[in-house]
Amino acid sequence: MRIDASSTPEGIRLSEDRNRSKNWKRWGPYLSERQWGTVREDYSAHGNCWEYFPHDHARSRVYRWGEDGLLGFTDRECRLCFALALWNGRDPILKERLFGLTGSEGNHGEDVKENYYYLDATPTYSYARALYKYPQVEFPYRRLVEENRRRGSTEPEFELADTGAFDGNRYFDVQVEYAKAGPDDLLIRISASNRGPEPAPLHILPTLWFRNTWSWQSTNGASPKPRLRLETANAVCAEHHSLGNYHFVFDTDAEVLFTENETNALRLSGTPNPAAFVKDAFHEYLIAGRREAVNADRTGTKCAPHYQLIIPPGETRQLRLRMVPAVTAPERFFGKAFDGVFAERQREADEFYAQVISEAVGPEPRNVIRQAYAGLLWTKQFYHYVVADWLAGDSAQPLPPPERREGRNREWEHVYSRDIISMPDKWEYPWFAAWDLAFHMIPMASVDPDFAKQQLMLLLREWYMHPNGQIPAYEFAFGDVNPPVHAWAAWRVYQIGSAHGQRDRQFLESVFQKLLLNFTWWVNRKDAEGNNLFQGGFLGLDNIGVFDRSNPLPSGGLLQQSDGTAWMAFYCLTMLSMALELAQENSVYEDLASKFFEHFVRIADAMNNFGGTGLWDATDGFYYDQLKLNGQVIPLRSRSLVGLLPLIAVEILEEEKIQRLPGFWKRMKWFIENRPDLARLITWCETCRADHQLRMLAIPSRERLESVLRYMLDESEFLSPFGIRSVSAVHREKPYIFRAGNNEYRVDYSPGEGNTYLFGGNSNWRGPIWFPINYLLIDALECYHRFYGEELKIECPVGSGRLLTLNEVAVELSRRLTSLFLPNSEGSRPCHGTDQRYALDPNWRHLVLFHEYFHAETGRGCGASHQTGWTSLILRCLEHVSPKPASSA
């Protein structure tokens, strides 16, 4: 990565935004793709959010905490929103937002049923581009629900393409582009292309509206109501008390429709509407033919110019719109300069990414990387959730049922969120998840290091982090426990910056201080017996275990978790590295470095030796969870990532660096000399090659590392053509079975979507490829190689006779992961499964989807289709292997 913040126009904009001289990030794609069905909008007694606010209500019911729309933009406080609305003349409703299945409707849980793609974006959103594929036939809402509900967990999901909606190419490619002429000067270009063989009608309603912030409090406490009004035939004035006044202008004549962003109570509950005009007025106007549904006075809080197009086959129609501060002179709105801004911003985006992406990367990998960055940047979202207000209800609304006070997130009343946050995606996961966000910031640090650092600090601030030190996990249950990867992400982000000469000690020190609180919470809450063997619960790995690890064990007893303990050792080492870095300039941190050094050694000793062998199984040569029950310790011999995670707890100490820290050096020498009992099976005391003078801290000894790697690199066990499986394929024929009383608990190998409801309907950690863990394993292998070098080679794959260094193994794993996204010899990307459009059709061939996880045998993308959060880690793998340019064939 070669980014120079001052070398490109986009880099200059980033600097101006950082210095607060220009607010380039005020406007962005911060609009959710699904606000309906979220916890924030759920005021039911028992937390049934999908049922309380379903998709059918979304067009008619006002949201309390946010907004959603189709490929939209909004300001960073989500006050004024813009998005597309479409109608093909056949659908029963306007296409104003993305459709998908709820958790109970999908045969593999919640699932978006649309085809859309993020194609480009710069960090300041000076340029952004996305694509939506809209069928010309009636959108098959009912069929998608009925067929997926009919299918069982062993059957594939029924997707939009499976309905025949795109057959005969009878669909529109609707592309929306945004470009900024200035921080508050937003240019919008909408291009609709008819891919079908016949002329087809398309209604486009580029919609502007204000989020409803005025209906929730009593008259005295409510915010002033903003207003949209038609000023001229082609201009709407938007007036807002805090955002200011803007002109929304369009270069093509159209009827401009107005209504209010108010709930249609009459439709939803049969009660009279308090407002004359309501949220779904445009739907009523177009589809039901009710002209009286819109405001003839042409004023309101929601508006849209209405374009009725008949697009010939193979042709494109383009609309141009602009939103500018009200003081802007009208003659500047359009003309040649408008398209000139787009051309300039596109060129600047290419120039920016030319400085970010290695020159060694060929055209096809570069296309994947650009779309990965685009998805990462498009899935930032305005997230508003004030838990105390949500629990208590609003003064102008009916009180929530009393059961809510005993329900979800009641112990997190201090949470006050009104921020732009990086999301896993904006449909299936339109809320932050702590460990997802940490992974997002690794690629983010290469394009927007300031945002990466701000995000990592955000969840540690006092209005997020619990007073007891816990980091909120995710919206459905802030109190759940995600793996403690926050420190690792902060340390890596700091290192990425340091590699470019941007050593931000203030960031490192700030995040370290807050992480001390979180580390203490882990030690106090998740080490039940104080023996340095940790529990942690499901730890984000959902159904990977024999039991639901978030709940009391059905057999009773205590679960000593291999992954929980490994995560804590990993946490210790990261905190040690941070403390040593900070101690270079402040000796106060030497004592903290000693504390984390000794704590790691004790965790590693417990992992390897407690009770004789710790969590190590000498018979199998693998780490397992253990069930402690009635005085017995029972290893749970299901081979999974749980046993591979101890490998990630590794760190290198440079002897020259630590010798400059006399307090730490003296304490470490004392520990080595006086506690030889803690040095038996761990490699911290081994000395590397003399020319490097390195020492390594790691959980496994060399012998145990090689033993675990033999499992990991065995294609009949963990090594898939596309990366490391989450559960060994050996359990396909030999499932692990545990019996407690009359009940049987088992772990089978499921290479794709899960077939168990152990942890809800969308639990899929029993075989597929997951990017975050693969990435951590690659990171660890590179660290081991730095220590062992050419002295340690391992057979990869097992049985091949090919011996590789651990760095070469890391490159091989990166190569397998990248093969998910690159066209194979037949032109197909494995991530797209068997859909030949992506291989053969020029209007699909360049498109890439970044799924939540991947089928271990075929590479097909599974789960959320737009989780460019942690799956955007692929861009670092692509640069790692530096593939040659693809051939013209």
C-alpha positions, 0 to 999 in steps of 0.5 A: 500500500502506497497511499500518500494523503497529500498526493491526490485530489481525494487525498487532499479532500481527506486532509481537509476533512480531517483538519475540519476545514471542509466537511467532505464527509457530511453527505454519504451513502449512510442510508440503511437498506432496511430499517424495518424489522430492526430491534430499534423499531421494535416496541413489542412486548417480547422482542419479535422485531421481524413481526412487529415491523414487517416489510409490508408496513415499511411503505406506510409506517414512519420510522422512529430511529432511522430511514431506509431507501434504495441506493440512497444518500443522506447527511451524517445525522440522517436529516435529509434523505435521497433515494430511488423509487421505481415502478415497472407498471406491474408491481403491486408496490413501488420499489422504494427499498430492498425486499427480503425474507425475515428470519422465520420466512427463510429456510436459512434465516433472513435473506435479501432477495434482490440483485444490487451491486456497489461498484465504486466509492471514494472515502469522502464520497466525492464519487460513488456508483451503484447498480440495481437490477430491476425485473420488468415482470411483476416482482415475485414477492409472494412466490419468494416467501412461499417457496423459501418457507416450503423448503427445509434446511437441507435445500438451497435458498430460492433466489430472485433469479430462480423465479425467472425474473431475469429470463430473456434479459427482461430487466433494467440496469438502474445505475445511480452515481453521485459526485461532489462539486463541493462538500455540500454540492451533490450531483446525481446521475441516474442511468436506466438501461433496458436489457430486454428485447422489447420497449419497456415502461419504467417510472423513476421517482428520485425521492427526497424526504426528511426523517421524521424527528417531530412526531415523537415528543410532546409539542414543547419538546418536539424538534421544529418540522422542516419543509419541502416546497416547490420553488420553480418548475424544476426546483424544490427548496428544502428548509431544515432548522439545523441542516440549513436550506438546500435546492433540489433541482432536476434538468428534465421537466416532470410532475413533482409529487409532494406528501408528508413523512407521516404514518398511514394509520388508516391502512395499518390499523383502521384509525383516522390519519392525523395528517392529510397526506401520508408516507405511502402517498406516491404508491397510492397515486401511481398504483391505485390512481388516487390523485388526491393522495398527494398534496396539490399545494406542492409542499410537505416533507417528502417529494419526488419528480415523477418520470414516465419513460418508455425505454427501447431495447438496448437503450439507456435513458439518463436523469440528472439532478443536483442538491446544492445550498440554497445560495447557489446561483441557478445557472450553475446547476447543469450544462457541460460542467455537470458531466465534467464534474463526474468525469473529473471525479471518476478520474480522481478516483482512479488516481487515488486507487492507483496509489492504494493498490499495488502495481503488481495487481492485474486488471481482474484482481484490481476490479475485485479490489475496487468493488471490495473497497466500494462495498466497504465504503457503501456500508457505512450507516447512520445508526441511531439508538438511545436505549433509555428512550427506547425502553421508556417510550416517547411522550407523544406516543403510547407507552411500550408494554411493561415487559420491555423493561425486563427484555432486550438491552435493559442493562445498557441504558447508557448507550446513546448512539447517533453516529456513522458506523461501519456495518457488516451490511445494510440489509441483513445486518443493519447494525454494528457488530463489534468483532465484524467492525474490528475486521472492517478497519484493517482494509479501511486503514489503507484508504481512510486511516482517520475513519478506521481509528475513529471507529475503533475508538467509538465503541470504547467511548463511555456512551457505548462501552458498559461501565463494567468494561464490556464492549457492546456486541450487537443490537440483538443483545449488547450483552452477548460476547464477541471475540476480543479482537478490538485490540488486535485491530487497533494495533494493526491499524496503528502499524499500517499507519506507521508503515506510511510514516503516520505513527499516531501514538495518541491514538494508540495510547487512548485505545490502550487505556480503554482496552485495559478496562475491557481486558479486566472485564474479561478476566473477572467475568469469563474465567469462572474458576480463576485458573486462566481457562476461559469460557466466553460463550458462543464467541461469535462462532454460533453453532460451532460447538456441541452445545449452545455455548450462550446458555447453561449446558444441558448436561450441567457442568462448566465448559473450558473453551479452547477458543475462549482461552486462545482469544484471551492469550491473543488479547494478552499478546496484543496488549503486550505489543502495544505496551512495549511500543508505548514504553519506548517513549514512556517508561510507565508502560514497562510495568504494564508490559510485564503484567501482560507478558506474565499473564500470557505465560500463565494462560499458555501454561493453563492451555497446555498443562493445567490438570496435566495436559490443559486443553491439549489432547496428546492422543489426537495432537489437537486442542479441544474444548473440555467439559468439567462435570462431576469432578471429571474432565471430558474432552469434546473431540469435535475438530473445528476452528476451536482447536486451530485458534490457539495458533493465532496467539503468537507474537515476536519480541525484538530483543534489541527493542526490549533491551532498551526497556530496563524495567521490562527486561529485568522483570522478564529475565527474572521470570525466565530464571525463577519460573522455569515451570512455566517455560516447559511447553511454550516457545517464548524462551526459544532464541531465533537465528542469531542475526535477528535476535528475536524471541517468540511468545506462542501457545503451541510449542514447535512440536504442537504447532506442527501437529495442529498444522498437519490437521489444518493442511490436510484436505480430508480435514480442514484444507478446502480448495478455497481456504480453511474449513470451520469444521473438519470434513472428517465429521462428514462420515464420522459426526462427533456425538456426545450423549447426556442422559437420554439426549444426543448432541452431535456435530456434523460437517455442513460445508454450506448453510447450516442444517441445525437450529442450535443457535437460531435459524441462521447458524453456519459455523459447521464447515464453511469458509469464513474470512476473519478466521482465515485471515487471522491464521494467515497473519499468524503463519507469517509471524511464525515464519518470521521466527522459524524461517527456512528451518521449519517446513511443513507438507502442504497439502498433507500427502503431496510431498511438497514442503513449504515454509510457513510464509509459503503456506500463508501465500497458498491459503491466500491464493485459495481464498482469492480463487473464490472471486477470480474467474476460473478457466471457464470464466466463472467466479466460484463465489457466484455458484452455478449462475452462468450469467456471471460468466457469460453475460457482459452485463453481469460478468464484471460484477462481484458479490462479497458473501458472509461465508462460502461453501467449503467444497464449491466456493459458492457464496452463502449467507448475507450477499453483501457482507463486504465488511470482513469479506473485504479482507480479500483485497489484502489477500489479492495483494499478498499473492500479486497475481499476474494480469488475466489473459484476454480469454 
